[in-house]
Amino acid sequence: MKRKEQFADRKNKLYQQYLLKMSTKDLSKEVKETLEQLRKKGLKLAIGSSSKNTMLILKQLGLDTFFDAISDVNSIQYSKPHPEVFMKAADLLNIPYKECLVVEDAISGCFAAKSASMNVAALSSAYHCTFADYHLNCFKELLDIKY
């Protein structure tokens, strides 16, 4: 097991070196504008991620202070498809689970959100998720959902 952990640690260090090359230029205009519009609507925004590198990624993209709450693998015990990462984010926002909308690009994340009785907007590889509440062709379609 120790050898496996060593390989995983080495892999993550290499990945972090790659992430350090990211910048605000790597944040798509569509995502940036959509997040800004959601913020203007007065919505609370959180990140629920299974990544160990959430804060590094957000920092490199210039979003490290943008979100009201961040829940990631560093602050939870169970990964997706367990709902803990989303439940923790909702708890940090002090919002009931049933009033949350989780935007997900993975089926396991959709399952996790539904397990917490949250609404799900599925996009990308999760687009065809049968139990998602919304199916988004692109991120900006979040603006069409009535909150």
C-alpha positions, 0 to 999 in steps of 0.5 A: 500500500505504501508504494501505491501511495508514493506513486499517487503522491508523485502523480499529484506533484506532477499534476500540481506543476502542470496546474501552476502553468494555468492562469486567468486566461484559462478561465473561459469567458462564458464561465466567468460571465455566467458566474458573475451573472449568478452573483449579481442575482444574489445567489450564494455560490459554493464549490463541492469538489473531489479534488485535492487541488481545488484551492490551487486551481481556483487561485490560478484561475483568479477565483480563490476568493469568488465563492462563498464556500468551498468543500473539497476532499481535504475537508471531508471523509467520503468522496463522491458518490457519497453526498458529503462534499455537497452537504458540507458546502450547503452547511457552510452556506447555511442553505437547506439541501433541497434548495441547492442546485448542484452543477455536475459533469459526472454521473457519480456527482449527480448521484451524490447530489440527488442522494442529498435531496439536492437539485442537479443540473447535468452537463458535459459527460453527465448530460444524459443522466436520467435523474438530473433535474436540468440538462445543460448544453453549456454552462451559461444555460444556468442563467435560464433556470428560475431560482 
